[in-house]
Amino acid sequence: MKKLILFSFSILFAGTIFPDKKKTFLDISFRKDYVKNHTELKEEWKEFILKGEIPLGMEKEEVEKILGKNYEKYTSKTGLMEVWIYEKYYVGFDKNGKVIKFGIFDKKEEGK
């Protein structure tokens, strides 16, 4: 019985002892891999992404591919603007779904 309890605790706490470090947009290796694997991107967009920026004019679908779906959404009362708020960055879109603003809350790069 003790072995079963110890085994259960080891499984339960394995994630805290050995956390799964998922790379994000703030990690340069993530951005390099993304650009390398998405050859359909416009050349100027690749440059922005490699610098750690989301280019103006990019559409929501592409932003979601890069940054993921784990955001909170805010829509202005007028419906002219939508902002996706992620843990470490945010993206603003115009009424046509194109990026008009990108910002990082803490500019420190990860994975260095």
Secondary structure, DSSP 8 states (H G I E B T S, - for coil): -HHHHHHHHHHHHHHHHS------TTBHHHHHHHHHH-TTS-HHHHHHHHTT---TT-BHHHHHHHH-S--EEEE-TTSSEEEEE-SSEEEEEETTSBEEEEEESS---B--
